[in-house]
Amino acid sequence: MNLNPGEVLNPVFHFLDDAIADYGVYLYIALVWLCVIVIAWIFSGGLRRKIRHQPHITSSIGIVILPPTRQPPPTPPIIMHELDPSRDDDDG
């Protein structure tokens, strides 16, 4: 008995080679449609676990927009007067 993987799988490889050579286009079309069906099944929730006897709970994401807080009124600007030393009020 020969347990060499290459020798054991030769009939399988020959079958696949012949099937692809004869029916490759049809296999391709069938696999493309099968992939479309599987993707639709996954998007519709096919991979989610079904939990029995649990209430159906829906949740959603809420966006809360807070109005801006009141800012204190601006402080009045500080006005500084520079004294001109050449001008004396005492000379008057």
C-alpha positions as CSV (number, residue, x, y, z in Angstrom):
1,M,0.0,0.0,0.0
2,N,1.4,3.3,-1.1
3,L,0.7,6.2,1.4
4,N,2.6,8.8,-0.6
5,P,0.3,11.9,-0.7
6,G,1.2,12.6,-4.3
7,E,0.2,9.1,-5.4
8,V,-2.9,8.9,-3.2
9,L,-4.3,12.2,-4.5
10,N,-3.5,11.7,-8.2
11,P,-7.0,10.5,-9.1
12,V,-8.5,13.5,-7.3
13,F,-6.2,15.9,-9.2
14,H,-6.9,14.2,-12.5
15,F,-10.7,14.5,-11.9
16,L,-10.4,18.2,-10.9
17,D,-8.2,18.9,-14.0
18,D,-10.7,17.2,-16.3
19,A,-13.7,18.9,-14.7
20,I,-12.1,22.4,-14.9
21,A,-11.1,21.7,-18.5
22,D,-14.5,20.6,-19.6
23,Y,-16.8,22.7,-17.3
24,G,-14.6,25.5,-16.0
25,V,-16.8,28.4,-17.3
26,Y,-20.0,26.8,-15.7
27,L,-18.2,26.2,-12.4
28,Y,-17.0,29.8,-12.4
29,I,-20.5,31.2,-13.0
30,A,-21.9,28.9,-10.3
31,L,-19.3,29.9,-7.8
32,V,-19.8,33.6,-8.5
33,W,-23.5,33.3,-7.9
34,L,-23.0,31.2,-4.8
35,C,-20.7,33.9,-3.4
36,V,-23.3,36.6,-4.1
37,I,-25.9,34.5,-2.2
38,V,-23.5,33.9,0.7
39,I,-22.6,37.6,1.0
40,A,-26.3,38.6,1.0
41,W,-27.0,36.0,3.7
42,I,-24.1,37.3,5.8
43,F,-25.3,40.9,5.5
44,S,-28.9,39.9,6.4
45,G,-27.6,38.6,9.7
46,G,-27.0,34.9,8.9
47,L,-23.9,34.7,11.1
48,R,-25.6,36.1,14.2
49,R,-26.4,33.7,17.0
50,K,-30.1,33.2,17.6
51,I,-30.9,33.4,21.3
52,R,-34.3,32.0,22.1
53,H,-36.6,33.2,24.8
54,Q,-34.9,36.6,25.0
55,P,-36.9,39.8,24.5
56,H,-36.1,41.7,21.3
57,I,-34.1,44.7,22.4
58,T,-33.3,47.5,19.9
59,S,-30.7,50.1,20.5
60,S,-29.7,53.1,18.6
61,I,-26.9,55.6,18.7
62,G,-28.0,59.0,19.9
63,I,-26.1,62.2,19.3
64,V,-26.4,64.9,21.9
65,I,-25.5,68.4,21.0
66,L,-25.1,70.7,24.0
67,P,-25.5,74.4,23.5
68,P,-22.4,76.4,24.2
69,T,-22.1,77.6,27.7
70,R,-22.5,81.3,28.5
71,Q,-19.3,83.1,28.5
72,P,-18.9,85.9,31.0
73,P,-19.1,89.4,29.5
74,P,-15.8,90.7,28.3
75,T,-13.9,92.9,30.8
76,P,-13.7,96.5,29.8
77,P,-10.3,97.3,28.4
78,I,-7.8,99.1,30.6
79,I,-7.0,102.5,29.2
80,M,-3.6,103.8,30.3
81,H,-2.7,107.4,29.9
82,E,0.9,108.3,29.6
83,L,2.0,111.6,31.2
84,D,4.0,113.9,29.0
85,P,6.7,115.3,31.2
86,S,7.2,118.4,29.0
87,R,3.6,119.5,29.8
88,D,3.1,120.7,33.4
89,D,-0.3,121.6,34.7
90,D,1.2,123.6,37.6
91,D,2.5,126.4,35.3
92,G,-0.9,127.6,34.5
